Each structure stands twice: as C-alpha cells, then as structure tokens.
Amino acid sequence: MSDWPKFSDIRDWVVLLIALYGAVLSSFNFWQARRKENRILKMSISTMIATFSSGDLGESFAKIEAVNFGQRTITVTNLALELPSKQRLFSRKGSSIVGMPDTPLPIALADGHIAYLLIPYKDIASSLLNHGIKKTTLKPLAIASTGEIYRGEPWKFDSREWQS
C-alpha cells in the first residue's frame, strides 16, 4: 500500500495545475484587452486599371488603401506615398475615375472600414521625374488626427516606364 500516492501529494498537483491554468487564462485575457485598446490601421497599395464596356483599357492608378482592423475608431486626415528620404507625395486632385471618387478626408474609420486614394501612375512618374528620381521605393502612408503615422509595405516604382 505504500506505493500509492498520498492524498496531500495529489492535492498539491491539482492545486498547481489549477494555478497554472488560471495564470495562462489571465495572461490571455490581458493580451486580448490590450489588443482591443490598440489602434490597428493596415496600409496597402495596389494597381487599378480603368476598363470600359468596349473592352478598352484606361489609365493605370495606384490605389492607396487604409483599413481599420482595430476596435477603436481612427480618424485619417491624409493618405500619401512616402519616399525613402521621408518626403511625401500627396494627391491634390480627386480621382479621375467616374463613379469612384476618393474617400473624402478627414474621415473616421470604425472597425473594418476602408479609406482609399487613387493616384494616376503618370502623375506619380511626373512628380518623381521633376525631382530627378527615376527609380525608387514608395510606401503607402496614412496620417491620423492623433499624429500617428501608419506605413505599409514598400512598393517599387520606375518613373521611366510611365513618363508621357
């Protein structure tokens, strides 16, 4: 009978397991609560090409997109492209695609809401060539009303391919 574990030994192991479970659960809850409080704005850039019912292709556009993945509302005041030197390209005119206007800024983005800006490739190329930049890497960028800056993944752009 001496080979059997004592009740006090079993009780100690059960208490230890319950304490570990509680510690893991409270850490997970803390992490979730912190995540809810964070502002999460994902930036991306993609290409849009206008197509017409005749099958003709129109101008190529860079689409800068900001998506709020957090539960807190974020007010976006500006969308732009950022050069490696931290200089920024802003679009002064609205989108040239009929029926698809740019998101009016500033805008409050709730969870899951999207803001976007379309900039013609030719305008980007013209702007860069005016500053003597032929080939560069651009990042999509959003500026929030709080002053926070959100950046996306780098995007390679060759101005010479798009000059008129």
C-alpha positions in Angstrom: 0.0 0.0 0.0 2.9 2.4 0.4 3.3 2.6 -3.4 0.1 4.7 -3.7 0.5 8.5 -3.8 -0.7 10.2 -0.7 -3.8 12.4 -0.8 -1.7 15.5 0.1 0.6 14.9 -2.9 -2.4 14.6 -5.3 -4.0 17.7 -3.8 -0.7 19.7 -4.3 -0.6 18.7 -8.0 -4.2 19.6 -8.6 -3.7 23.0 -6.9 -0.6 23.6 -9.1 -2.5 22.7 -12.3 -5.4 25.0 -11.4 -3.0 27.8 -10.6 -1.1 27.3 -13.9 -4.4 27.3 -15.8 -5.5 30.5 -14.1 -2.2 32.2 -14.9 -2.4 31.2 -18.6 -6.1 32.3 -18.8 -5.5 35.7 -17.2 -2.4 36.3 -19.4 -4.5 35.6 -22.5 -7.3 37.9 -21.2 -4.8 40.7 -20.6 -3.4 40.3 -24.1 -6.8 40.4 -25.6 -7.8 43.5 -23.6 -4.6 45.3 -24.7 -5.2 44.4 -28.3 -8.7 45.8 -28.2 -7.3 49.1 -27.0 -4.7 49.4 -29.8 -5.4 51.3 -33.0 -4.6 48.9 -35.9 -4.6 50.5 -39.4 -3.2 48.4 -42.2 -1.9 50.2 -45.2 -1.6 48.6 -48.7 -1.0 49.7 -52.2 -2.3 48.1 -55.4 -2.8 48.8 -59.1 -6.2 49.7 -60.6 -6.8 49.9 -64.3 -9.9 51.5 -65.7 -11.8 49.2 -68.1 -14.6 50.2 -70.3 -17.6 48.2 -71.6 -16.0 48.3 -75.1 -13.1 46.3 -73.7 -10.7 49.2 -73.9 -8.3 49.8 -71.0 -7.9 53.2 -69.4 -5.3 54.8 -67.3 -3.4 52.9 -64.5 -3.8 54.1 -61.0 -2.0 53.4 -57.7 -4.7 52.7 -55.0 -3.6 53.6 -51.5 -5.8 51.8 -49.0 -6.2 52.1 -45.3 -8.2 49.5 -43.4 -9.0 49.8 -39.7 -8.6 46.3 -38.1 -8.8 47.6 -34.5 -11.9 48.1 -32.4 -11.1 51.8 -31.8 -12.1 54.4 -34.4 -9.2 56.1 -36.2 -9.6 59.5 -37.9 -7.5 59.5 -41.0 -6.5 63.0 -42.1 -4.2 62.2 -45.0 -3.2 59.4 -47.4 0.1 59.7 -49.3 3.1 57.9 -50.7 6.4 58.2 -48.8 9.9 58.2 -50.4 12.9 56.6 -48.8 14.1 60.1 -47.9 10.8 60.5 -45.9 9.5 63.1 -48.4 5.9 62.6 -49.2 3.8 62.6 -52.4 0.2 63.9 -51.9 -2.5 64.0 -54.5 -4.0 67.4 -54.9 -6.9 66.4 -57.3 -9.6 63.9 -56.9 -9.8 60.6 -58.7 -10.2 60.6 -62.4 -12.4 57.5 -62.4 -16.0 58.4 -62.9 -18.2 56.8 -60.2 -15.3 56.0 -57.9 -14.4 59.2 -56.0 -11.6 59.1 -53.5 -12.5 58.9 -49.8 -13.1 62.5 -48.6 -10.6 63.3 -45.8 -10.6 63.6 -42.9 -12.7 60.5 -42.2 -13.4 58.5 -39.0 -12.8 54.8 -39.7 -14.6 52.3 -37.5 -13.6 48.7 -37.2 -13.4 47.2 -40.7 -14.0 50.5 -42.6 -11.8 51.5 -45.5 -10.4 54.8 -46.9 -8.6 54.9 -50.3 -6.9 57.3 -52.7 -6.3 56.8 -56.4 -3.3 58.4 -58.0 -2.6 58.0 -61.7 0.8 56.4 -62.4 1.6 59.2 -64.8 1.2 61.8 -62.0 3.5 59.8 -59.7 6.0 59.5 -62.5 5.8 63.1 -63.4 6.3 64.2 -59.8 9.3 61.9 -59.3 10.9 62.9 -62.6 10.5 66.6 -61.7 12.7 65.9 -58.7 15.2 63.8 -60.7 14.1 60.5 -59.3 13.9 57.7 -61.9 13.6 54.5 -59.8 12.6 54.4 -56.2 10.7 52.6 -53.5 7.5 54.1 -52.2 5.4 53.3 -49.1 1.7 53.9 -48.6 1.2 56.2 -45.7 -1.7 57.4 -43.6 -1.6 60.2 -41.0 -4.2 60.0 -38.2 -5.6 63.0 -36.3 -3.6 62.0 -33.3 -0.4 62.4 -35.2 0.3 58.7 -35.6 1.7 57.6 -38.9 0.9 54.2 -40.4 3.0 52.8 -43.1 2.6 49.9 -45.5 4.9 47.6 -47.3 7.4 49.1 -49.8 6.4 49.3 -53.5 9.0 49.6 -56.3 8.3 52.2 -58.9 10.2 53.1 -62.1 9.2 56.6 -63.3 10.7 56.0 -66.8 8.0 53.4 -67.6 5.2 55.9 -67.1 6.5 59.1 -68.5 4.4 60.7 -71.2 
